[in-house]
Amino acid sequence: MYYAEQLTIYVTEGDRQGGKLLYQALIEEARQLGLAGVTVMRTAISYGPQSPQIAVDWTMELAPQMIMILTVIDQPTAIAQYIPKLQALITKGLATKELVKVVHHAPTENNPEPLASSKEKATMDSVNDPNPNAQGNHPDYEKLTIYVGEADQWQGRPVHLALIQEARRLGIVGATAVRGATGYGKNNEERVMLLGIIELSSDLPMVLTFIDRREKIDQLLPIVQQAVQGGIVLRDQVEVVVHT
């Protein structure tokens, strides 16, 4: 377990920079810097400072105003190199940075190093390790967030489907899997996947989320670590305020 940094970037789908769509330019910059991967989600309903009204994806004339959400997770030094590129490219948008706890990472063959150096890991762990005794801290529930490719396989099944089936077998409260609109990662360093291109659309990013009590997540995690041969797994404490 160690900490990395996550950038979450919000831009408008139709924005352009240098003759190309802004979100695609951001992906290309990330690839050129050798960042581990980018996952892009397309919102269904959204608005931003540029939007005179709420945009919905079923309205053709408002489709270019939909918000695209890019997620980038890597070591702090890599994120620090990428941020100036964001600032130069994004004239209207939002980007946030946060620490995330990495509990599993299957590196690419071209980049076998872990996401953070031993020194960075030790520093971040000492500063950010959660304190279950802190006032208001409720460590009973945890969340696993898993980034894999849609075409990834484990034991003859797609990884995302296999993990949801295993979670149900273990009695995990619930699970979701969301397909990204575009991105790149472990098995596609040489190409960017685009939703709607038939030959690539079967290997889009998948983002899985599991939430349950700590002991249940402890049961699921070893299976996740076996199944995810290329991807990244985050584990976070969450405070459940409604569960019926």
Salt bridges, closest charged atoms under 4 A:
GLU5 OE2 - LYS97 NZ 3.94
GLU13 OE1 - ARG42 NE 2.79
GLU28 OE1 - LYS20 NZ 2.68
GLU142 OE2 - ARG214 NE 3.26
GLU142 OE1 - ARG235 NE 2.44
GLU150 OE2 - ARG179 NH2 2.78
ASP152 OD1 - LYS186 NZ 3.64
GLU166 OE2 - ARG157 NH2 3.54
GLU166 OE1 - ARG169 NH2 2.65
ASP203 OD2 - ARG191 NH2 3.84
ASP218 OD1 - ARG235 NH2 2.58
GLU239 OE2 - HIS138 NE2 3.76
